[in-house]
């Protein structure tokens, strides 16, 4: 019974009993190891030696494979780029940040409440009603009024589900998925924020992309925090999710009594020590961000180019068009599996094609041995009449994934549809 795992026991009561015993044993072993470690550290300090190094816990973060894009402290190219990027004038305090916050055209009841809390978090943020104005008009208006950034809160099914952050005057534009939103009123024992400028904490923005996103978010806030307000805003990046928290903190002096022995046969005397502790009170809101795409320049539905997009979308395009790989250099009609998948990608995933076209092109297709002239006839052989295909939007609506786009709604670019297809198939050949 000792070697039997709880999962192998069918009786629920017996299984719970065995599980509780195992849990209790692990707890006792953990306490025993902690006492041995503390005794060894205390003995080393008494002898004037260095205490033994504590074991490092094995986590997903410290066992992750080395990423070549992680920034190094001596990366001169990175620091030179920081001096000339779009956020340098704000981060050098040459220009004060001024943020315009607006919504999508159809916003929910929780949208305004979320915006009110964003305004309380971000100093010098102003809300402007969206109305029927196009986003390009709003960008033009914000530039004329000397705004440095625009935040668009997108809602779906009465719930904020995305954030669009646009740097002004020349970009970039970041599209984030918003999830796990908890407003201030729903946080137990929440605090009320003050008007002091907050301190900023950024964790794990270590890659080149993370460094750029961190500077974009940092440019929303003033760079001279008021420490008397004891207010801190945290952006914690973990496994490509950005967790947002907003706290107030306070330092307190706490008295603790530790027993001090005076030898054998004598009573232990409690020695009073003062320790400075920190207490936190969450002010809200609380939410999680996931980067979907990063676009060069301000929001552009026609000629915008992407610096980065989520790879899952690219992989989905490749998987859908894989049946067409063997029929590029032929003149016969491709099988239905190829034509159906091509039609699905054109109508349902145009933003995915836009992301791929910024990476691969016609020249790489020719280098891979693909006959671009023959590839141009592939859509016609499948009965496709859309020519050319372009991006529907720089920040695709999540609702568009479940609906089929009509050909009249496509915003066309100068790239032809066969070049898009050839670019994707080049990537397939490299896999």
matplotlib code that plots the C-alpha trace (Angstrom):
import matplotlib.pyplot as plt

x = [0.0, 3.0, 4.1, 0.5, -0.3, -3.6, -4.6, -4.6, -7.1, -10.7, -12.3, -12.7, -12.5, -9.4, -7.8, -8.4, -6.9, -3.7, -3.4, -3.6, -1.0, 1.4, 0.9, 1.5, 4.7, 6.0, 5.3, 7.2, 10.2, 10.2, 10.3, 13.0, 15.2, 14.6, 15.7, 18.9, 19.6, 19.0, 21.3, 24.1, 23.8, 23.8, 26.9, 28.7, 28.0, 29.3, 32.6, 32.9, 32.4, 30.1, 26.8, 26.1, 24.4, 20.7, 19.4, 17.8, 14.2, 13.6, 11.1, 9.9, 11.6, 15.1, 14.9, 13.8, 16.1, 18.4, 16.8, 19.1, 17.0, 17.6, 19.2, 22.7, 23.9, 26.8, 24.7, 25.9, 23.6, 20.5, 21.5, 22.3, 18.8, 17.2, 18.7, 17.0, 13.7, 10.2, 10.1, 13.4, 12.1, 9.5, 11.8, 14.5, 11.9, 12.2, 8.5, 5.7, 3.4, -0.2, -2.5, -5.8, -8.1, -11.1, -13.2, -14.4, -17.5, -19.7, -18.6, -20.2, -21.2, -17.9, -15.9, -16.5, -15.8, -12.5, -11.6, -12.3, -9.8, -7.2, -7.5, -6.8, -3.7, -2.2, -1.4, -2.4, -4.8, -7.9, -11.0, -12.6, -15.8, -15.3, -18.6, -18.5, -15.0, -12.5, -9.4, -7.2, -9.1, -8.6, -4.8, -4.8, -6.7, -4.4, -1.3, -2.7, -3.5, 0.1, -0.9, 1.9, -0.1, -3.6, -5.2, -8.3, -10.3, -12.1, -15.1, -16.9, -20.1, -20.2, -16.7, -13.4, -11.3, -8.5, -6.2, -4.7, -1.8, -0.6, 2.6, 2.5, 3.4, 5.1, 4.1, 4.4, 1.0, 0.6, -2.5, -3.0, -5.6, -7.1, -8.3, -9.0, -10.2, -11.1, -12.3, -11.5, -14.9, -14.6, -11.2, -11.6, -10.2, -9.1, -7.5, -8.2, -5.3, -4.0, -3.1, 0.7, 2.7, 3.3, 6.6, 7.0, 8.2, 8.9, 9.8, 11.2, 11.1, 14.4, 14.1, 14.4, 10.7, 10.0, 12.4, 10.5, 7.1, 8.3, 9.5, 6.1, 4.2, 6.7, 6.2, 2.6, 3.7, 5.8, 9.4, 9.6, 7.6, 6.4, 7.8, 5.7, 2.6, 3.9, 2.1, 3.5, 2.3, 3.7, 4.0, 5.2, 6.0, 5.8, 5.6, 4.6, 1.7, 1.9, 0.2, -0.8, -1.1, -1.6, -0.7, -0.1, 2.6, 3.6, 6.6, 6.0, 8.2, 7.3, 8.7, 9.6, 10.8, 13.5, 14.5, 18.2, 19.7, 22.2, 23.6, 22.5, 20.2, 19.2, 15.9, 15.7, 15.3, 13.2, 15.2, 13.1, 14.1, 12.6, 12.0, 10.9, 8.1, 6.2, 2.5, 0.7, -2.9, -4.1, -5.9, -7.0, -7.7, -6.2, -5.9, -3.6, -2.3, -1.2, 0.6, -1.1, 0.8, 3.2, 2.9, 5.2, 3.9, 0.4, -2.7, -2.9, -5.3, -3.9, -0.1, 0.9, 3.7, 4.1, 7.2, 5.9, 2.8, 1.7, 3.3, 0.2, -1.6, 1.3, 1.5, -2.3, -1.9, 0.9, -1.0, -4.1, -2.1, 0.2, -2.0, -1.1, 2.6, 2.9, 0.7, 2.6, 4.6, 1.8, -0.9, -3.5, -6.4, -5.3, -7.3, -10.3, -8.3, -6.0, -8.7, -11.0, -8.2, -7.0, -10.6, -10.8, -7.5, -8.4, -11.8, -11.2, -7.5, -6.5, -4.5, -2.5, -1.5, -0.5, 1.8, 3.5, 4.0, 6.2, 8.6, 8.7, 8.3, 8.5, 12.3, 12.5, 9.9, 12.1, 15.2, 13.3, 12.5, 8.9, 7.8, 6.1, 4.4, 2.8, 2.0, 0.1, -2.4, -3.1, -5.9, -7.5, -7.3, -9.1, -11.8, -10.7, -11.3, -9.9, -6.9, -5.0, -5.6, -4.7, -5.1, -8.6, -7.4, -4.2, -6.0, -8.5, -11.6, -12.0, -15.6, -14.3, -12.8, -16.3, -17.6, -16.7, -15.5, -16.9, -14.6, -15.9, -14.8, -11.1, -8.7, -6.3, -2.6, -0.1, 0.9, -0.9, -2.6, -0.2, 2.8, 1.0, 0.5, 4.1, 5.4, 3.5, 4.6, 8.3, 7.9, 6.4, 9.4, 11.7, 9.9]
y = [0.0, 2.3, 2.2, 2.4, 5.8, 7.5, 7.6, 3.8, 3.5, 3.2, 3.9, 7.6, 7.8, 5.5, 7.5, 10.8, 9.3, 8.1, 11.4, 13.3, 11.1, 11.6, 15.3, 15.4, 13.4, 15.7, 18.7, 17.2, 16.3, 19.9, 21.4, 19.0, 20.0, 23.7, 23.2, 21.4, 24.2, 27.0, 25.2, 24.9, 28.6, 29.6, 27.4, 28.9, 32.4, 31.7, 30.2, 33.2, 31.2, 31.7, 29.9, 27.0, 28.0, 27.4, 25.0, 26.7, 25.4, 23.9, 26.0, 26.3, 29.7, 28.6, 25.4, 27.2, 26.9, 29.8, 32.5, 34.2, 37.4, 38.0, 41.4, 41.5, 44.3, 45.1, 45.2, 48.5, 48.2, 48.0, 51.1, 53.0, 52.1, 53.4, 56.8, 57.1, 55.2, 56.6, 56.7, 58.4, 61.9, 60.8, 58.5, 61.2, 63.6, 66.0, 65.7, 65.0, 62.0, 62.9, 59.9, 59.9, 57.0, 56.0, 53.0, 50.9, 52.1, 49.6, 49.5, 47.8, 48.8, 47.5, 49.4, 52.9, 51.6, 50.1, 53.4, 55.3, 53.1, 53.4, 57.2, 56.9, 54.7, 56.7, 60.4, 63.0, 60.6, 62.0, 60.2, 61.2, 59.6, 57.6, 58.4, 57.5, 58.7, 56.5, 55.6, 57.5, 60.7, 60.2, 59.7, 62.9, 64.8, 63.4, 64.5, 68.1, 68.2, 67.1, 63.7, 61.2, 58.0, 56.6, 53.7, 52.1, 49.8, 47.2, 45.3, 42.2, 40.7, 43.5, 42.7, 44.5, 42.0, 43.9, 47.0, 48.9, 51.1, 53.6, 55.6, 59.2, 60.7, 57.9, 54.6, 51.8, 50.2, 47.2, 45.0, 43.1, 40.6, 41.5, 38.9, 38.2, 41.7, 42.5, 46.0, 47.8, 47.3, 43.5, 43.3, 42.5, 45.1, 47.3, 50.7, 53.9, 55.4, 58.9, 61.5, 60.9, 59.8, 56.1, 54.1, 51.6, 48.0, 45.9, 42.3, 39.9, 42.2, 40.7, 39.9, 42.5, 42.4, 42.5, 45.5, 47.3, 46.6, 47.6, 51.0, 51.4, 50.8, 52.9, 55.9, 56.1, 57.2, 60.1, 59.3, 61.3, 59.2, 60.8, 58.5, 60.1, 58.7, 55.1, 54.0, 51.4, 50.0, 46.5, 44.9, 41.3, 39.3, 35.6, 33.1, 35.9, 37.0, 40.5, 40.7, 44.1, 45.1, 48.4, 48.7, 51.1, 50.2, 51.2, 50.5, 49.5, 48.6, 45.3, 44.0, 40.3, 38.3, 35.6, 33.3, 33.7, 30.9, 31.7, 28.2, 25.0, 25.2, 28.8, 30.0, 31.4, 35.2, 36.6, 39.2, 41.9, 42.9, 45.5, 44.5, 46.8, 45.1, 46.2, 45.9, 46.1, 47.1, 46.5, 49.4, 47.7, 47.1, 43.7, 42.2, 40.2, 41.2, 39.0, 40.6, 39.7, 42.0, 44.9, 47.1, 49.7, 53.3, 54.3, 52.3, 51.6, 49.1, 49.4, 49.8, 48.9, 46.5, 44.2, 44.0, 40.9, 38.7, 35.8, 32.7, 30.5, 32.4, 31.9, 28.2, 27.9, 29.4, 26.9, 23.9, 24.9, 25.4, 22.4, 20.3, 22.8, 22.3, 19.5, 21.3, 24.7, 23.9, 22.0, 23.2, 20.7, 21.5, 21.0, 18.6, 19.8, 19.6, 22.4, 24.6, 24.4, 25.3, 28.1, 29.5, 29.2, 31.0, 33.9, 34.5, 33.7, 34.5, 37.5, 39.0, 35.8, 36.2, 39.9, 38.7, 36.1, 38.5, 40.7, 37.8, 36.0, 37.3, 36.5, 36.5, 33.9, 31.8, 31.7, 30.8, 27.9, 26.5, 27.7, 28.8, 32.1, 32.3, 28.9, 29.8, 32.8, 30.5, 28.4, 30.6, 30.6, 26.8, 26.7, 29.1, 32.1, 35.5, 37.8, 39.6, 40.9, 40.0, 42.5, 43.1, 43.5, 45.4, 45.9, 44.7, 42.0, 41.7, 38.4, 38.2, 38.1, 34.6, 33.1, 34.9, 34.8, 38.1, 39.2, 40.1, 43.6, 44.2, 43.5, 46.4, 45.6, 46.1, 46.1, 42.4, 39.9, 36.9, 34.3, 36.1, 35.6, 31.9, 31.5, 33.2, 30.8, 27.7, 28.8, 28.6, 25.2, 24.0, 25.2, 23.1]
z = [0.0, 0.6, -3.0, -4.4, -5.9, -5.0, -8.6, -8.7, -5.8, -7.0, -3.6, -3.2, 0.6, 0.6, -2.2, -0.3, 2.8, 1.1, -0.7, 2.6, 4.2, 1.3, 1.4, 5.1, 4.7, 2.0, 4.2, 7.1, 4.9, 3.5, 7.1, 8.1, 5.1, 5.9, 9.5, 8.4, 5.9, 8.5, 11.0, 8.4, 7.5, 11.2, 11.9, 8.9, 10.0, 13.5, 12.0, 9.7, 6.6, 3.7, 4.0, 1.6, -1.6, -1.6, -4.3, -7.3, -7.9, -11.4, -13.2, -16.8, -17.0, -16.0, -18.1, -21.3, -24.3, -25.0, -27.1, -29.6, -29.5, -25.8, -25.4, -23.7, -21.4, -23.7, -26.9, -28.4, -31.4, -29.1, -27.1, -30.3, -31.6, -28.4, -29.0, -32.3, -32.0, -31.8, -28.0, -27.2, -26.9, -24.2, -22.3, -22.2, -20.8, -23.8, -24.3, -21.8, -22.7, -23.6, -24.3, -26.1, -25.1, -27.3, -28.1, -31.0, -32.7, -30.7, -27.1, -24.0, -20.6, -19.0, -21.6, -20.1, -16.6, -17.8, -19.6, -16.3, -14.5, -17.3, -17.0, -13.2, -13.9, -16.8, -16.0, -18.6, -20.3, -22.0, -23.2, -26.5, -27.7, -30.9, -32.7, -36.4, -37.1, -38.8, -36.9, -39.5, -38.8, -35.1, -35.7, -37.7, -35.0, -32.2, -34.1, -34.5, -30.8, -29.8, -28.4, -28.1, -28.1, -28.8, -26.9, -28.6, -26.3, -28.5, -27.1, -28.2, -26.7, -24.0, -22.8, -23.6, -25.5, -27.3, -27.0, -29.8, -28.8, -31.5, -31.0, -32.5, -34.7, -36.7, -34.9, -34.2, -33.7, -31.3, -31.2, -27.9, -27.0, -23.6, -21.2, -17.5, -16.9, -13.2, -12.4, -9.2, -7.7, -8.1, -6.2, -2.5, -0.1, -3.0, -2.5, -4.2, -6.3, -5.8, -8.5, -7.9, -10.9, -10.6, -10.4, -13.2, -12.9, -16.1, -15.7, -18.3, -21.3, -22.3, -26.0, -28.8, -29.4, -25.7, -25.3, -28.1, -26.6, -23.2, -24.5, -26.2, -23.0, -21.0, -23.3, -22.0, -18.6, -17.3, -16.5, -13.2, -10.7, -7.4, -4.8, -2.0, -3.6, -3.0, -6.1, -8.5, -11.9, -12.8, -16.2, -15.8, -18.9, -18.5, -21.4, -23.8, -21.6, -20.0, -16.6, -15.4, -11.7, -9.9, -6.2, -3.4, -0.9, 2.6, 4.8, 8.4, 11.4, 13.0, 16.2, 16.3, 19.3, 18.8, 21.7, 22.8, 24.9, 27.7, 28.3, 29.9, 32.9, 32.1, 30.7, 27.2, 27.0, 24.2, 22.2, 20.5, 17.0, 14.7, 11.0, 8.2, 6.2, 3.1, 2.7, -0.7, -1.5, -5.0, -6.6, -9.9, -12.6, -13.3, -16.7, -19.1, -22.5, -25.4, -28.3, -31.6, -34.1, -34.2, -37.3, -38.7, -38.6, -37.5, -38.1, -41.8, -43.5, -47.0, -47.1, -43.5, -43.0, -40.0, -37.8, -36.1, -35.9, -33.9, -35.4, -34.8, -37.6, -40.0, -39.2, -39.8, -43.3, -44.1, -42.9, -45.0, -48.2, -47.9, -50.4, -53.1, -52.9, -55.5, -58.1, -58.5, -61.6, -63.4, -65.7, -64.6, -62.3, -58.6, -56.5, -54.5, -51.3, -52.6, -54.0, -51.0, -48.7, -50.9, -51.0, -47.1, -46.6, -49.0, -47.4, -43.7, -43.0, -45.1, -42.1, -42.0, -45.6, -45.0, -42.2, -44.4, -47.3, -45.2, -44.7, -48.1, -51.6, -55.3, -55.4, -52.7, -54.5, -57.7, -55.6, -54.2, -57.7, -57.9, -61.3, -60.4, -63.9, -63.3, -59.8, -61.0, -62.8, -59.6, -58.4, -61.8, -62.1, -58.8, -60.0, -57.9, -59.4, -56.7, -58.1, -56.2, -52.5, -49.8, -46.1, -44.7, -41.6, -39.6, -36.5, -37.5, -35.5, -33.8, -35.1, -38.7, -38.1, -37.9, -41.0, -44.7, -46.2, -49.5, -52.3, -52.4, -48.8, -49.5, -49.4, -52.3, -52.4, -55.2, -54.5, -56.7, -55.2, -56.8, -55.0, -51.7, -52.4, -53.7, -50.5, -48.3, -50.3, -50.0, -46.3, -46.6, -48.7, -45.9, -43.2]

ax = plt.figure().add_subplot(projection="3d")
ax.plot(x, y, z, "-o")
ax.set_aspect("equal")
plt.show()
